[in-house]
């Protein structure tokens, strides 16, 4: 991979097309659209099969649009080393046994510059950052920057 690389978790294609009118959802949708407009041509953007599986498994109104969008993005393969890394994250209480561990493992294994997500509970959580970094550093693994679209736009991360 050449240039700056972003791995998108499931929340990014989901919020791009979410039509609910809750104020927080509207704000996240607009930040995500601004981020996509500003950064998609300045980054190599990837997803993984974990994103597709999450999108396929949900029951929501914008499912077709989110799946179509995600299907147009290049995928990083979930190889055995990624699966092993996800297990280490769960064993070390970095992530719950969920797709979140897979998202972090993919972004770390492929040394993506950014893991872009709206998951503030498990991924873009300042309280978890040092724990993630400690687990990765102890194993010589790369730690991507964990960012929301809003953080990247407001901080002009490139």
DAJOFEN-V635557 format. One record per run of one state. SS is the DSSP state (H for helix, E for strand, - for the rest). FROM is the first residue (numbers start at 1). LEN is the number of residues. If there is no record, write none. Layout:
# DAJOFEN-V635557
ss=SS from=FROM len=LEN
ss=SS from=FROM len=LEN
This chain:
# DAJOFEN-V635557
ss=- from=1 len=4
ss=E from=5 len=4
ss=- from=9 len=1
ss=H from=10 len=8
ss=- from=18 len=5
ss=H from=23 len=17
ss=- from=40 len=4
ss=E from=44 len=5
ss=H from=49 len=9
ss=- from=58 len=5
ss=H from=63 len=9
ss=- from=72 len=2
ss=E from=74 len=3
ss=- from=77 len=3
ss=H from=80 len=12
ss=- from=92 len=7
ss=H from=99 len=11
ss=- from=110 len=4
ss=E from=114 len=3
ss=- from=117 len=9
ss=H from=126 len=14
ss=- from=140 len=5
ss=E from=145 len=3
ss=- from=148 len=1
ss=H from=149 len=7
ss=- from=156 len=3
